């Protein structure tokens, strides 16, 4: 078991990828504390997982990750019940308003920043002191496609996810001396509620091309949730110790063997978001 005895917090753990990550963690021997805003869904997921994994601790507590008080209460609850914390998975997130940026609701746009960006910052701030005291820890952030590519008509999501990746890289540098690894996962196109949100919004709001992509994912399948969950397990395990500050694709990168390139990764900007200059593309403009 790769995570035997590990205590993990998982935000957005009631459904979709968060739920599948919880299942993979439990299968590998971890104990988990889950949070989400919908208490009914959260309790149903907890009960389902308890039936599957009766030997491990499975906790749940409703929490809005954009609310500092609720986040602190959730972390305190998990610490009290589990005794210690080893891993934080930041999966909670929303697409938010869809449509041309100049016409979408500004309050909804800001709400996306609250949930997607502050929903990474606040739980991280709450657990970092405990990780520093222990001299170890793992933080795993779900980035989403908006981090690496523009998403026309879903600008709040794209902007928030790009910001999340830069926050991840910054935290990774800050926490290196304390042996806390911080990484982000690009899980690929997933057939989750996000697809349903796009289909409900319609092609007029999200654009015909993106609508058709999501329709295909809904009808013919998308990237397996197990890929992202498997990468989350790898990043939580001791096997990945020292790999930090990276944005890793669950679908396209050879993540199962990244530890074989640990030294090279630590000295390079491979799997990082960086600015390109003409010379990087074989051009010279000066």
Order of alpha helices (4+ residues) and beta strands (2+ residues): beta-alpha-beta-alpha-beta-alpha-beta-alpha-alpha-beta-alpha-beta-alpha-alpha-alpha-alpha-beta-alpha
